[in-house]
Amino acid sequence: MRFRSIAAACAAAALPLSLSACSLTQSNNTDDASGGGPITVSSTDSACDVSSTTTPSGNLVFQVKNSGTKVTEFYLYGADGLRIVGEIENIGPGLTRPLVVSAGPGKYFTACKPGMIGQGIRAAFTVTNSGKSTVIKGVTKASINRATAQYAAYVKDQSNQLLDATRAFVTAYESGDQAKARELYPLGRQHYERIEPVAESFGDLDPKLDLREADVEAGAKWTGWHRVEKDLWPPATGYHVLNAAGRAKVGGQLLTDTIDLDKRVQTTKYSVDQIGNGSKGLLDEVATSKITGEEDIWSHTDLYDFQANIDGARVAYEDLKPLLDVKDKALSSQIGERFTTLQTLLNKYKVGDTGFVFYDKVTEAQRKELSDAVNALSEPLAQMTGAITL
């Protein structure tokens, strides 16, 4: 996980300006994309140039080009500057990636995040009422409802399991049973990693639950899984292990935030584009943090998260597969085959039924092989949302 903004957008006049977001150049054009065509985005190291700040409602297509020197991301936020409507991550220099989202009339914010950190370069974005239907053509309403209902049920189930696993983990951690807590840490986190795009969509929760130490801003409070991880696998020097009171505070906060997440997902509904973009987003998580070993830097349990991200992406694809089979059978088959190839490769690192080797034992050549398989799947998976909705 990388830092997800929990501050309001700096373009909102009623809200305080964010120094980190506004210290970079905002350069949004003001033309009206009344034709409803693709909206081009040029992300540089210091600017986010969106070709239009207004567009008609419906299925929006953002063509995001990284014209800078740093890997970047692009987000469409809701009016509160917190809820993520859609995102595209891991856009390397010189690359162009599409983001397809279904957006109704209202106020939004666009954001580029060069370097994939911080609150991003934000600007106001308006969607007007086009009066056009956003119904997906070529597939039945019943098949769409079935796909979205299946995914919602999956998220609820994983969230419930996450809550149970977190309770067991926190009990072991707070009691000082370090061995048991270490055993439960990667297993509990997997439920979170399978539905991470959902947690990210709430804006304020993902940083509380999954913020890495390297992404903590000065003066900010560090909480969540990785805060506990460092205490369970402390560095040899420069760190003091928490006492019982400290463990109770950190563990209690982790459980409180997990309960909050579980409550929110019980009533959340998902659209086809959210499910498709979430599937791709999970592959981006693998490519940007799991492959590099940055995610679980203290415990080296990255491959557990890797597997969970693949699980979540695969379930999203499988829920949408009946729709994709109708719209683009060849693409659907290609995605399925590449999921199989990636899973076969990942299985080489399994230990028993649920375990994996520690990631510091995986060589650079092996990491490259895994990375190539992720990228091979990522390319067709990025086309899935557009193939179904457009």
C-alpha positions as CSV (number, residue, x, y, z in Angstrom):
1,M,0.0,0.0,0.0
2,R,1.1,3.5,-0.7
3,F,-0.2,6.7,1.0
4,R,-3.8,7.5,0.1
5,S,-4.9,11.1,0.7
6,I,-7.2,11.8,3.6
7,A,-7.2,15.5,3.2
8,A,-9.7,17.6,1.2
9,A,-8.8,18.7,-2.3
10,C,-6.9,22.0,-2.5
11,A,-9.1,23.2,-5.3
12,A,-12.2,23.3,-3.0
13,A,-12.6,26.9,-1.9
14,A,-14.4,26.1,1.3
15,L,-11.6,23.8,2.5
16,P,-8.1,24.6,3.7
17,L,-5.3,24.4,1.2
18,S,-2.9,21.5,1.4
19,L,0.7,22.6,1.1
20,S,1.9,19.3,-0.1
21,A,-0.7,19.1,-2.9
22,C,-0.5,22.7,-3.9
23,S,3.2,23.1,-3.9
24,L,3.1,21.4,-7.3
25,T,1.8,23.2,-10.3
26,Q,-1.9,22.8,-11.2
27,S,-2.4,23.3,-14.9
28,N,-5.9,22.1,-15.9
29,N,-7.4,23.5,-19.1
30,T,-10.9,24.9,-19.0
31,D,-12.4,23.6,-22.2
32,D,-15.7,21.7,-22.0
33,A,-15.5,18.2,-23.3
34,S,-19.1,18.5,-24.4
35,G,-18.7,15.8,-27.0
36,G,-18.1,13.2,-24.3
37,G,-14.9,11.9,-26.0
38,P,-11.7,10.7,-24.2
39,I,-10.2,13.2,-21.7
40,T,-6.5,13.4,-22.0
41,V,-4.3,13.7,-19.0
42,S,-0.6,14.7,-19.1
43,S,1.1,13.9,-15.8
44,T,4.6,15.4,-15.3
45,D,6.8,15.6,-12.2
46,S,5.2,18.9,-11.2
47,A,1.9,19.3,-13.1
48,C,-1.3,17.5,-13.9
49,D,-2.7,18.8,-17.2
50,V,-6.3,17.5,-17.7
51,S,-7.7,18.5,-21.1
52,S,-11.1,19.3,-19.7
53,T,-12.6,20.2,-16.3
54,T,-16.2,19.5,-17.5
55,T,-17.7,16.5,-19.2
56,P,-21.1,14.9,-19.7
57,S,-22.2,12.0,-17.4
58,G,-21.8,8.4,-18.5
59,N,-18.9,6.2,-19.1
60,L,-15.8,8.5,-18.9
61,V,-12.5,7.6,-20.5
62,F,-9.3,9.2,-19.2
63,Q,-6.2,8.7,-21.3
64,V,-3.4,9.3,-18.9
65,K,0.1,9.9,-20.2
66,N,3.1,10.1,-18.0
67,S,5.2,12.9,-19.5
68,G,7.5,13.1,-16.5
69,T,10.4,11.1,-15.1
70,K,8.7,9.4,-12.1
71,V,6.1,6.6,-12.1
72,T,2.7,8.2,-11.6
73,E,-0.9,7.6,-10.7
74,F,-4.2,9.2,-11.7
75,Y,-7.3,9.4,-9.5
76,L,-10.9,10.6,-9.8
77,Y,-12.2,11.5,-6.4
78,G,-15.8,12.2,-5.2
79,A,-16.9,15.6,-4.0
80,D,-15.5,15.1,-0.5
81,G,-12.0,14.6,-1.9
82,L,-11.9,11.2,-0.1
83,R,-14.0,8.6,-1.9
84,I,-12.0,7.2,-4.8
85,V,-14.3,6.8,-7.9
86,G,-11.6,5.4,-10.1
87,E,-7.8,5.1,-10.2
88,I,-5.0,4.0,-12.4
89,E,-1.6,3.2,-10.9
90,N,1.9,2.3,-11.9
91,I,2.1,4.4,-15.0
92,G,5.8,4.5,-16.0
93,P,7.5,7.4,-17.8
94,G,6.4,7.6,-21.5
95,L,3.4,5.3,-21.0
96,T,-0.2,6.0,-21.6
97,R,-2.9,4.1,-19.7
98,P,-6.7,4.3,-19.8
99,L,-9.1,4.7,-16.9
100,V,-12.7,4.0,-17.6
101,V,-15.3,5.0,-15.0
102,S,-19.0,5.4,-14.9
103,A,-19.8,8.8,-13.4
104,G,-23.1,10.5,-12.7
105,P,-23.7,14.3,-12.6
106,G,-21.8,16.1,-9.7
107,K,-18.6,17.6,-8.4
108,Y,-15.4,15.6,-8.5
109,F,-11.6,16.1,-8.2
110,T,-8.9,14.8,-10.5
111,A,-5.4,14.1,-9.1
112,C,-2.1,13.1,-10.5
113,K,0.5,11.6,-8.0
114,P,4.0,11.8,-9.5
115,G,6.2,9.4,-7.6
116,M,3.0,7.7,-6.3
117,I,3.2,9.5,-3.0
118,G,1.6,12.4,-1.2
119,Q,-1.8,13.9,-1.8
120,G,-1.3,14.6,-5.4
121,I,-1.9,17.6,-7.8
122,R,-5.6,18.1,-7.6
123,A,-8.2,20.2,-9.4
124,A,-12.0,20.5,-9.5
125,F,-13.8,18.5,-12.1
126,T,-17.5,18.7,-13.0
127,V,-19.7,16.1,-14.6
128,T,-22.9,17.5,-16.1
129,N,-26.1,15.7,-16.8
130,S,-26.0,14.3,-20.3
131,G,-29.4,12.6,-19.9
132,K,-27.8,9.5,-21.5
133,S,-28.2,6.0,-20.2
134,T,-25.2,4.2,-18.8
135,V,-26.7,0.8,-19.3
136,I,-24.1,-1.6,-20.7
137,K,-25.1,-2.8,-24.1
138,G,-25.0,-6.4,-25.3
139,V,-25.5,-8.0,-21.9
140,T,-28.6,-8.5,-19.8
141,K,-29.4,-6.5,-16.7
142,A,-29.8,-9.8,-14.8
143,S,-26.2,-10.8,-15.7
144,I,-24.9,-7.4,-14.5
145,N,-26.8,-7.7,-11.3
146,R,-25.6,-11.2,-10.7
147,A,-21.9,-10.1,-11.2
148,T,-22.1,-7.1,-8.9
149,A,-24.0,-9.1,-6.3
150,Q,-21.5,-11.9,-6.3
151,Y,-18.6,-9.4,-5.8
152,A,-20.4,-7.6,-3.0
153,A,-20.9,-11.0,-1.3
154,Y,-17.2,-11.8,-1.7
155,V,-16.2,-8.5,-0.1
156,K,-18.5,-8.9,2.8
157,D,-17.2,-12.5,3.4
158,Q,-13.6,-11.4,3.3
159,S,-14.3,-8.4,5.6
160,N,-16.0,-10.7,8.1
161,Q,-13.0,-13.1,8.0
162,L,-10.6,-10.2,8.3
163,L,-12.4,-9.0,11.5
164,D,-12.3,-12.5,13.0
165,A,-8.6,-12.9,12.1
166,T,-7.8,-9.4,13.4
167,R,-9.4,-10.2,16.7
168,A,-7.3,-13.4,17.1
169,F,-4.2,-11.6,16.0
170,V,-4.6,-8.6,18.3
171,T,-5.3,-11.0,21.3
172,A,-2.1,-12.8,20.7
173,Y,-0.1,-9.6,20.1
174,E,-1.5,-7.7,23.1
175,S,-0.8,-10.8,25.4
176,G,2.9,-10.7,24.3
177,D,2.6,-14.1,22.5
178,Q,5.1,-13.0,19.9
179,A,5.4,-16.4,18.2
180,K,1.6,-16.8,17.8
181,A,1.2,-13.2,16.6
182,R,4.0,-13.7,14.0
183,E,2.2,-16.8,12.7
184,L,-1.2,-15.0,12.4
185,Y,0.1,-11.7,11.0
186,P,0.4,-12.7,7.3
187,L,-2.7,-14.9,7.3
188,G,-4.9,-12.1,8.8
189,R,-3.6,-9.5,6.3
190,Q,-4.5,-11.6,3.3
191,H,-8.2,-11.0,3.9
192,Y,-7.4,-7.2,3.8
193,E,-5.2,-7.5,0.7
194,R,-7.9,-9.3,-1.3
195,I,-10.3,-6.3,-0.9
196,E,-7.8,-3.5,-0.6
197,P,-9.4,-1.4,-3.5
198,V,-12.6,-1.3,-1.4
199,A,-10.8,0.0,1.7
200,E,-9.0,2.5,-0.5
201,S,-12.3,3.8,-1.9
202,F,-13.2,5.0,1.6
203,G,-10.1,7.3,1.6
204,D,-9.6,7.7,5.3
205,L,-9.4,4.0,6.3
206,D,-6.7,2.6,4.1
207,P,-4.0,4.9,5.5
208,K,-5.0,4.0,9.1
209,L,-4.9,0.3,8.3
210,D,-2.1,-0.2,5.9
211,L,0.3,2.7,5.8
212,R,4.0,1.8,5.5
213,E,6.5,3.6,7.7
214,A,8.2,5.1,4.7
215,D,5.0,6.9,3.7
216,V,4.2,8.5,7.1
217,E,4.3,12.2,6.8
218,A,6.0,14.3,9.4
219,G,3.9,14.7,12.5
220,A,1.4,12.1,11.4
221,K,0.3,9.2,13.6
222,W,1.4,5.8,12.3
223,T,-1.1,3.0,12.9
224,G,-2.2,-0.3,11.3
225,W,-0.7,-3.6,10.3
226,H,2.7,-2.3,9.4
227,R,3.0,-0.5,12.8
228,V,2.5,-3.8,14.5
229,E,4.7,-5.6,12.0
230,K,7.7,-3.5,13.0
231,D,7.1,-4.2,16.6
232,L,7.0,-8.0,16.0
233,W,10.1,-8.0,13.7
234,P,12.0,-5.1,15.2
235,P,15.3,-3.9,13.6
236,A,18.4,-4.8,15.5
237,T,19.2,-1.2,16.5
238,G,17.4,2.1,16.9
239,Y,14.0,0.7,18.0
240,H,12.4,0.0,21.4
241,V,9.8,-2.8,21.4
242,L,6.5,-1.6,22.8
243,N,5.5,-2.6,26.3
244,A,2.1,-4.0,27.2
245,A,0.4,-0.6,27.3
246,G,1.9,0.3,24.0
247,R,0.8,-3.0,22.4
248,A,-2.8,-2.5,23.7
249,K,-2.9,0.9,22.2
250,V,-1.7,0.0,18.8
251,G,-3.5,-3.3,18.7
252,G,-6.7,-1.7,19.9
253,Q,-6.6,0.9,17.2
254,L,-6.1,-1.8,14.5
255,L,-9.1,-3.6,15.7
256,T,-11.2,-0.5,15.9
257,D,-10.4,0.5,12.3
258,T,-11.1,-3.0,11.1
259,I,-14.5,-2.9,12.8
260,D,-15.2,0.4,11.0
261,L,-14.2,-1.1,7.6
262,D,-16.5,-4.1,8.2
263,K,-19.5,-1.9,9.0
264,R,-19.0,0.2,5.9
265,V,-18.7,-2.7,3.4
266,Q,-22.0,-4.2,4.6
267,T,-24.0,-1.6,2.7
268,T,-21.6,-0.8,-0.1
269,K,-22.6,-1.6,-3.7
270,Y,-20.2,-1.9,-6.6
271,S,-20.6,-1.1,-10.3
272,V,-19.0,-3.1,-13.1
273,D,-16.3,-0.4,-13.7
274,Q,-15.4,-0.3,-10.0
275,I,-15.0,-4.1,-9.9
276,G,-12.9,-4.1,-13.2
277,N,-10.7,-1.2,-12.1
278,G,-10.3,-2.8,-8.7
279,S,-9.0,-6.0,-10.3
280,K,-6.4,-4.1,-12.2
281,G,-5.6,-2.0,-9.1
282,L,-4.7,-5.2,-7.2
283,L,-2.2,-6.1,-10.0
284,D,-0.7,-2.6,-9.7
285,E,-0.3,-3.2,-6.0
286,V,1.7,-6.3,-6.7
287,A,3.9,-4.6,-9.3
288,T,4.7,-1.5,-7.2
289,S,5.2,-2.9,-3.7
290,K,5.1,-6.6,-3.4
291,I,7.6,-7.4,-6.2
292,T,10.1,-4.9,-4.8
293,G,9.8,-6.2,-1.2
294,E,8.7,-2.8,0.1
295,E,5.4,-3.9,1.5
296,D,6.4,-6.1,4.4
297,I,9.9,-4.9,4.9
298,W,10.2,-6.1,8.5
299,S,8.6,-9.6,8.2
300,H,9.4,-10.4,4.6
301,T,5.9,-12.0,4.2
302,D,5.3,-10.2,0.9
303,L,4.4,-13.3,-1.0
304,Y,1.3,-13.8,1.3
305,D,0.2,-10.3,0.2
306,F,1.1,-11.1,-3.4
307,Q,-1.1,-14.2,-3.3
308,A,-4.0,-12.3,-1.7
309,N,-3.8,-9.5,-4.3
310,I,-3.9,-12.1,-7.1
311,D,-6.8,-13.8,-5.4
312,G,-8.8,-10.6,-5.2
313,A,-8.1,-9.7,-8.8
314,R,-9.0,-13.2,-10.0
315,V,-12.3,-13.2,-8.2
316,A,-13.2,-9.8,-9.6
317,Y,-12.4,-11.1,-13.1
318,E,-14.3,-14.3,-12.6
319,D,-17.4,-12.4,-11.4
320,L,-17.2,-10.2,-14.6
321,K,-16.2,-13.1,-16.9
322,P,-19.8,-13.9,-18.1
323,L,-20.1,-10.2,-19.2
324,L,-16.6,-10.2,-20.8
325,D,-17.2,-13.5,-22.6
326,V,-20.1,-11.9,-24.4
327,K,-18.3,-8.6,-25.2
328,D,-14.8,-9.9,-26.0
329,K,-14.3,-13.7,-25.7
330,A,-10.7,-13.6,-26.9
331,L,-9.7,-11.1,-24.2
332,S,-11.5,-13.1,-21.6
333,S,-9.7,-16.2,-22.5
334,Q,-6.3,-14.4,-22.6
335,I,-6.8,-13.0,-19.1
336,G,-7.8,-16.4,-17.7
337,E,-4.8,-18.1,-19.2
338,R,-2.4,-15.5,-17.8
339,F,-3.9,-15.8,-14.3
340,T,-3.2,-19.5,-14.6
341,T,0.4,-18.9,-15.7
342,L,1.0,-16.4,-12.8
343,Q,-0.5,-18.7,-10.2
344,T,1.5,-21.7,-11.4
345,L,4.7,-19.6,-11.0
346,L,3.7,-18.3,-7.6
347,N,3.0,-21.9,-6.4
348,K,6.7,-22.6,-6.6
349,Y,7.2,-20.5,-3.5
350,K,4.5,-22.1,-1.4
351,V,5.3,-23.8,2.0
352,G,2.6,-26.2,3.0
353,D,-1.1,-25.3,2.4
354,T,-1.1,-21.7,3.4
355,G,2.5,-20.5,3.7
356,F,5.2,-19.0,1.5
357,V,8.9,-18.6,1.7
358,F,10.2,-15.3,3.1
359,Y,10.7,-12.8,0.4
360,D,14.3,-12.1,1.3
361,K,15.0,-15.6,0.2
362,V,13.7,-14.9,-3.3
363,T,16.5,-14.0,-5.7
364,E,16.5,-11.0,-8.0
365,A,16.2,-13.3,-11.0
366,Q,13.2,-15.0,-9.5
367,R,11.6,-11.6,-8.7
368,K,12.2,-10.6,-12.3
369,E,10.4,-13.7,-13.4
370,L,7.4,-13.0,-11.2
371,S,7.4,-9.3,-12.4
372,D,7.3,-10.4,-16.0
373,A,4.3,-12.7,-15.3
374,V,2.5,-9.9,-13.5
375,N,3.1,-7.5,-16.4
376,A,1.9,-10.0,-18.9
377,L,-1.4,-10.3,-17.0
378,S,-1.7,-6.6,-16.3
379,E,-1.8,-5.6,-20.0
380,P,-5.0,-7.5,-21.0
381,L,-6.6,-7.0,-17.6
382,A,-6.3,-3.2,-18.1
383,Q,-8.6,-3.6,-21.1
384,M,-11.3,-5.5,-19.3
385,T,-13.4,-2.5,-18.0
386,G,-13.4,-0.7,-21.3
387,A,-14.2,-3.9,-23.2
388,I,-17.3,-4.5,-21.1
389,T,-18.7,-1.0,-20.5
390,L,-17.9,0.9,-23.7
